[in-house]
Amino acid sequence: MNRREFLARGAAATLAGTLGSSASQGAADPASTDGWILGCYTRPWDQHDYRVALDGIAEAGFSHAGILTAKGKSWVMITAETSPEEAAAIGAQVRQRGLKTASVYGDYRPTAVVADNVKALQALVGHCVACGSPDLLLGGAGDEKLYEPYYKSIAEVCDFAQAKGVRLTIKPHGGQIATGPHCRKAIESVGHRNFRLWYDPGNIFYYSDGQLDPVTDAATVDGLVAGMSVKDYRHPKEVLVTPGTGKVDFPSVFARLKQGGFTRGPLVVECLDRGEPASVTAQARKARLFLERLVGRTA
């Protein structure tokens, strides 16, 4: 075993111990007494270097960061081509700001060859370990012809990921996974507790052109939800909206998801009103306060 493999295995064991038996529901923040993890993705600041986003997330008072998009060599920060060193550097930057990583959106180009997809997914799992994320969020396969190999690949990686303390998730993302029932079909086709749903109410409105209310859709995902992208929606077709200012009825969506078993786990803001970094950070602070009221931490 070389030095890199030794360090990677040690990090994986640590993360696996941290995640433990909470893989099916989301790892609770030890500092939280209610089990909810409040975080924010890098996406709202993605016209800038990701460090600007991490600064804003910390300044806004969040405890956790989600790694998604940023200005750099690739729009999505973590891809299958990302090196372990790059992923570890991102994790180090997160920790330097007193934050923890709640989620990584991992990108790769799926093919009809399951073995190739498995290799890419295993690389993404390794990157999650390197940057300290207990969750790998995937976007689905856009090509209908790739549906079967895509989810077969996930099925083959579930045990590998679980052993490293990383849960695999998908979210409503258009096409074959545009709604709760679509996501349920995909998750049940894999049939593994380490593959769950990361709910996204804004996307339910977005991909239905505002016709399907996530309050209604949320009733179709009982027992599946492990986390949420906190995303609002403004008609027509706009999700770059600060949560609580758009069309999503978050209290009702949240109540329905809790009724279906989502009673703890990560709530990670994905989108905010656009603007200069300071303005986005101000919106992030408003979103944090909104989430704190949502989970009942403040009046």
C-alpha positions in Angstrom: 0.0 0.0 0.0 1.5 3.4 -1.0 1.2 6.5 1.1 -1.8 8.0 -0.9 -3.7 4.7 -0.5 -2.9 4.6 3.2 -4.2 8.2 3.8 -7.3 7.7 1.6 -8.2 4.5 3.6 -7.7 6.3 6.9 -9.9 9.2 5.8 -12.5 6.8 4.5 -12.6 5.0 7.8 -13.0 8.2 9.7 -15.8 9.4 7.5 -17.5 6.0 7.7 -17.4 6.2 11.5 -18.9 9.7 11.4 -21.7 8.7 9.1 -22.4 5.4 10.9 -25.9 4.2 10.9 -27.4 7.5 9.8 -26.7 6.8 6.1 -30.3 6.3 5.3 -31.5 9.5 7.0 -28.6 11.9 6.8 -25.8 12.4 9.4 -26.9 14.7 12.2 -24.8 17.7 13.2 -23.4 16.9 16.6 -23.8 20.6 17.5 -27.5 20.5 16.7 -30.0 19.2 19.2 -32.8 18.8 16.6 -30.9 16.8 14.0 -31.2 19.3 11.2 -28.0 20.4 9.3 -28.3 23.9 7.8 -26.0 24.6 4.9 -25.6 26.4 1.7 -24.2 25.4 -1.7 -21.5 27.3 -3.5 -23.8 27.9 -6.5 -25.1 31.4 -5.6 -21.5 32.8 -5.8 -20.5 30.7 -8.9 -19.5 33.8 -10.9 -16.5 33.8 -8.7 -13.8 31.5 -7.3 -15.2 28.9 -4.9 -13.3 30.5 -2.0 -15.5 33.6 -2.3 -18.5 31.2 -1.9 -17.1 29.6 1.2 -16.4 33.0 2.7 -20.0 34.0 2.1 -21.4 30.8 3.5 -19.4 31.2 6.7 -20.2 34.9 7.0 -23.9 34.1 6.5 -23.7 31.9 9.6 -24.1 28.5 8.1 -22.4 25.5 9.7 -22.1 23.5 6.5 -21.2 24.0 2.9 -22.4 22.2 -0.2 -19.9 21.8 -3.1 -21.6 22.4 -6.4 -20.5 25.1 -9.0 -17.9 27.8 -9.1 -15.8 29.8 -11.6 -12.8 27.6 -12.4 -11.5 25.1 -14.9 -14.9 23.3 -14.8 -18.3 24.8 -13.8 -19.1 21.8 -11.5 -16.4 21.8 -8.9 -16.1 18.0 -8.4 -16.0 15.8 -11.5 -14.7 12.3 -12.1 -11.6 14.0 -13.6 -10.9 16.0 -10.4 -7.7 14.8 -8.8 -7.7 13.5 -5.2 -5.4 16.4 -4.3 -7.8 18.9 -5.7 -10.7 17.4 -3.8 -8.7 17.4 -0.6 -7.7 21.0 -1.1 -11.4 22.0 -1.3 -12.1 20.1 1.9 -9.2 22.0 3.6 -10.6 25.3 2.5 -14.0 24.3 3.9 -12.5 23.5 7.3 -10.3 26.6 7.4 -13.6 28.6 7.6 -15.0 26.5 10.5 -17.4 24.7 8.1 -18.1 21.1 7.4 -19.1 19.7 4.0 -22.7 18.5 3.8 -22.9 17.5 0.2 -21.0 17.2 -3.1 -22.7 17.4 -6.4 -20.5 15.1 -8.5 -20.5 15.2 -12.3 -19.4 12.6 -14.8 -20.4 11.7 -18.4 -22.3 8.4 -18.2 -22.0 5.9 -21.0 -23.6 2.6 -21.9 -20.6 0.8 -20.5 -21.4 0.0 -16.8 -17.8 -0.7 -15.9 -16.8 2.8 -17.1 -19.6 4.4 -15.1 -18.6 2.4 -12.0 -15.0 3.6 -12.3 -16.2 7.3 -12.5 -18.6 6.8 -9.6 -15.9 5.3 -7.5 -13.7 8.3 -8.3 -16.4 10.6 -7.2 -16.9 8.7 -3.9 -13.2 9.0 -3.3 -13.4 12.8 -3.8 -16.2 13.0 -1.3 -14.0 11.2 1.2 -11.1 13.5 0.4 -13.2 16.7 1.0 -15.2 15.3 4.0 -18.6 14.9 2.4 -21.0 12.1 3.6 -23.2 12.6 0.5 -22.6 12.3 -3.2 -25.5 14.0 -5.2 -26.0 12.8 -8.7 -28.0 14.4 -11.5 -29.3 11.4 -13.4 -28.9 10.4 -17.1 -30.3 12.8 -19.7 -30.3 10.2 -22.5 -33.2 7.6 -22.2 -30.9 4.9 -23.7 -28.6 5.3 -20.7 -31.3 4.9 -18.0 -30.7 1.2 -17.4 -26.9 1.2 -17.3 -26.9 4.4 -15.3 -28.8 2.9 -12.4 -27.2 -0.5 -12.7 -23.9 1.3 -12.2 -25.2 3.0 -9.1 -26.4 -0.4 -7.8 -22.9 -1.8 -8.2 -21.3 1.1 -6.3 -23.7 1.3 -3.3 -21.7 -1.1 -1.1 -18.4 0.4 -2.1 -19.7 3.9 -1.2 -21.3 2.7 2.0 -18.0 1.2 3.2 -16.4 4.6 2.7 -19.1 6.4 4.6 -20.7 8.1 1.6 -24.4 8.0 0.7 -25.5 8.2 -2.9 -28.4 10.4 -3.8 -30.4 11.8 -6.8 -32.8 14.7 -6.9 -35.7 15.8 -9.1 -33.7 17.0 -12.1 -35.9 16.9 -15.2 -36.3 14.2 -17.9 -36.6 10.8 -16.4 -36.4 12.1 -12.8 -38.6 15.2 -13.0 -41.0 14.2 -10.3 -41.2 12.2 -7.1 -42.7 9.1 -8.7 -39.9 9.2 -11.3 -37.3 9.4 -8.6 -39.0 6.6 -6.7 -38.9 4.3 -9.7 -35.2 5.0 -10.1 -34.4 4.5 -6.5 -36.4 1.3 -6.2 -34.8 -0.1 -9.4 -31.4 0.1 -7.5 -32.9 -1.3 -4.3 -30.2 -0.3 -1.8 -30.6 1.7 1.4 -27.4 3.6 0.5 -29.2 5.2 -2.5 -31.7 7.8 -1.4 -33.5 11.0 -2.6 -32.3 14.6 -2.2 -35.6 16.5 -2.5 -35.7 19.7 -4.6 -39.1 21.5 -4.4 -38.0 24.3 -6.8 -37.2 21.8 -9.5 -40.6 20.2 -9.2 -42.1 23.5 -10.2 -39.4 24.3 -12.7 -39.6 21.1 -14.7 -43.4 21.1 -14.7 -43.5 24.8 -15.9 -45.1 25.7 -12.6 -47.9 23.1 -12.9 -47.0 20.5 -10.3 -46.9 21.8 -6.7 -44.2 20.3 -4.6 -46.6 20.1 -1.7 -48.6 17.6 -3.8 -45.5 15.8 -5.1 -43.9 15.5 -1.7 -46.6 13.0 -0.8 -45.1 10.5 -3.3 -41.7 10.2 -1.7 -42.4 8.9 1.7 -39.5 6.9 3.1 -37.0 8.0 0.5 -35.8 11.5 1.5 -32.3 11.9 3.0 -31.7 15.6 2.4 -33.1 18.7 0.6 -31.8 21.3 -1.8 -33.7 24.3 -0.5 -34.7 25.9 -3.7 -37.6 28.3 -4.5 -39.3 29.1 -7.8 -40.6 32.2 -9.5 -42.8 31.9 -12.6 -41.9 31.6 -15.4 -38.9 29.3 -15.1 -36.7 31.0 -12.5 -35.0 29.3 -9.6 -32.4 31.9 -8.8 -34.6 33.0 -6.0 -33.9 33.4 -2.2 -35.9 30.8 -0.4 -39.1 32.1 1.1 -39.7 34.8 -1.5 -41.0 32.6 -4.3 -43.9 30.2 -5.1 -42.8 27.2 -2.9 -44.8 26.8 0.2 -41.8 25.6 2.3 -43.7 25.1 5.6 -46.2 22.8 3.9 -43.6 20.9 1.9 -41.4 20.5 5.0 -44.4 19.3 7.0 -45.3 16.7 4.3 -41.7 15.4 4.1 -41.5 15.1 7.9 -44.8 13.1 7.8 -43.2 10.8 5.3 -40.2 10.1 7.5 -37.7 13.0 6.8 -37.3 14.1 10.4 -33.6 14.9 10.5 -30.8 15.6 8.0 -29.3 18.3 5.7 -31.2 21.3 4.4 -28.9 23.0 2.0 -29.7 26.2 0.2 -29.0 25.8 -3.5 -30.0 29.2 -5.0 -30.4 32.8 -4.0 -31.1 36.1 -5.7 -28.2 37.0 -7.9 -25.9 39.9 -7.2 -22.4 40.9 -6.2 -20.8 38.7 -3.5 -21.8 41.0 -0.6 -25.4 41.1 -1.8 -25.5 37.3 -2.2 -24.1 36.8 1.3 -26.8 39.1 2.7 -29.4 36.9 0.9 -27.7 33.8 2.3 -28.1 35.2 5.8 -31.8 35.8 5.2 -32.1 32.2 3.9 -30.4 30.9 7.0 -32.8 32.8 9.3 -35.7 31.5 7.2 -34.5 27.9 7.6 -34.0 28.4 11.4 -37.6 29.5 11.6 -38.7 26.6 9.4 -37.1 24.0 11.8 -38.3 25.9 14.8 -35.0 27.2 16.2 -36.1 30.8 16.4 -39.5 32.5 16.7 
